[in-house]
């Protein structure tokens, strides 16, 4: 029978006089963090592999001669990237609060595995006609649903299982593995490019990363099956657990607070990660390969920064981390983006981007726990997952389109001020945060 870890859910139960952890419990909790993180890495690896391999497999599924296939392509990108994430945040948040965090994480990674395996084995348009893009769309919907639900449940689980006084440090590994998944996807594609020519990659080589993703998802699935549950039977039995009515009736203010700073956090995160490579090419005039190398190095440094900023939050408090994020982001965004526009040296471009990502790290390192601390256990995964998914889809997912759209009409600098405005919002919303986590207290 699965063991349940009892996690204190009120400040009084986790003050400095709390019972110290035994060596065995410390090891167990650290292993649980690793197992939960491994699934997060696999989820994001599988999700990013699609983007990096699309250039090779797109012609096989979306021939220009077939307008229906082209429409399916457009619909698939929209549905998977925007529609499915909020649905996933709601669905898996509800499962996690009503049926347990472990069950939600196991289902999520299994769904991602199935999506990757389906893509790896799909016949092309030449073989089965319009069924090929339709099935690719279905697989992508599964992946979008899965990754939409992954964030909230993993953030909740990691915040609940992390060691008292070090919750910021351990929770930071959610973004370590998120960024790591992106870097690993790049690495696999780069390795394939060294051994296969472009014709082979277009013919069959693009399938290999999806097979790798499916296999690693099975490993993550097995690891997650060993996890112990952090929610209590009493919490899961609550008739209002995981319900939108309870969330918005009793915790509406917390939901919109999380939505507010996540909107700014998602926007600036995508600005200096996903969009930045295109910005270096289109606005700074940097060669594509050089821009790719700069961003790979910057993302690696960014990944390494997460535990350091997580540790900082354990010392100065989550609220101060968030206030520094909003204030520094508001002050530095316009100068950094303006300077990048005229930079010619890859080194100085990297320095400026790392500076921006260091500011973003005040938020991303504690992104999960600062949200989890706002909600009680019966709606924690739902509140975290849904607020993140909505803000991420609306503000993060649209960052590139807004930036490129404003550039196309000659008003690129307006985007800089848009990001700055959202940073001001993040600062103002962060003022509403309690000095100590309301439901998951962090002792120093």
C-alpha positions, 0 to 999 in steps of 0.5 A: 500500500502506498505510503503518504508523506504528511506535509505541514499545511499551516505556518504553526505546524512548521515553525523552527521547533518542528521535528528534525528530519531523519537521515532516511527521510532526507534521502527519501525526499531528495530522491522524490525531487529527482524522480519528479524532476526526471519526468518534467525533463522528459515532458519538456524534451518531448515537447521541444523536440517537435519544434526542433524537428519540424523543419525536417518532417513538415513536408512529409505531413503538410504538402503545399498541394493539399490545402486541407493539410495546410489548414490542419497544420495551422489548427494543430499549432494553435490548438496544441500551443494555446487551447490545450495548456489551460485544459491540461492545467484544469484537468490534471490539477483536478486529478492531482487534488482529487486522486493524488499528485502521484497519479496525476504525474504518472498519467501526464508522463504516460500521455506524453510517452504515447504522443511521442511514440505515435509521432515516431511511428506515423506513416507520412502523407504519401502513405495515408493521405490526410490521415497523416496530418490528422493523426499528427494533430491528435498526437500534438493535442495529447502532448499539449494537454500533458505539458499543460498539466505537468507544470501545476502538479509537479510544482505542487508535488515538489513544493510539498516534498521539499525539505523545510527551510530549503523549499526554494532551493529544491523547487528550483529544480523544476526549471532546471529540468524544464530548461534541461529538456530544451537543451537536451532536445537541441543536443540530440538534434545536433548529434543527429546532424553530425551523423546523418545528411539532410536527406536522411534526416528528412526521410527517417532521421527525424523519427529518432528523437521521438523514439528517444523521448518515448523511451526516456518517458518510460523510464520517468514513468517507472520512477514516478510510480515509486513516488509516495503521495503528499496529499492526505486521504482527508484532503482528497476526500473533500467534496470540494477538492479540485473544483473550480467553484471552491477555487473561485469562491474562496481563493479568487484573490490568490488565483488572480494574484498568481495570474498577474505575476505569471503573466509578466513572468511568462512574457519575459521568460519567452522574450529572452529564451524562445524569441531571443534567437530570432531577435538576434538574427532579425534585429541585431543582424547576427548569423543564424548559427552564431545566434544559436550558439549564443542562446545555447550557452546562455540557456546553460548558464540560465539553467545553472542559476536556478538553484542559486536564486532558489537558495537566495529565496530561502534566505530573503523570502519569496516575496522579496525575490518576486519584488526584485524580479518585478522592479529589476525587470521593469528597469532593465528590459528596455535598456537590455533590448535596445543594447542588444539591437545594436550589439555586434559581438556574440560575447557581449550579446551573451552577457546582456542575455545572461543579465536579463535571464539572471533577473528572470531567475528571481521568478523562475527559480521559485515559480512553482513554490511561490504559487503553491504557497498561495493555495490550500492543499485541496485546490493547490494543484488546480490553482497553480496549474490553471493560473499558470496555463492561462497566463502562459498561453495568453502572454507567454505563447503570444510573445513572439507573435506580438514582437514580430507583428510590431516589428513588421509595422515599424514599432519594435520598441513598443514591444520593449515597453509592453514587456516593461509594463507587464513587469510593473504589473508583476511588481505591483501584484507581488506587493500582495504576497504575504511575507511568509507563505500562507499555506506552505510556510518556509522557515529560515 
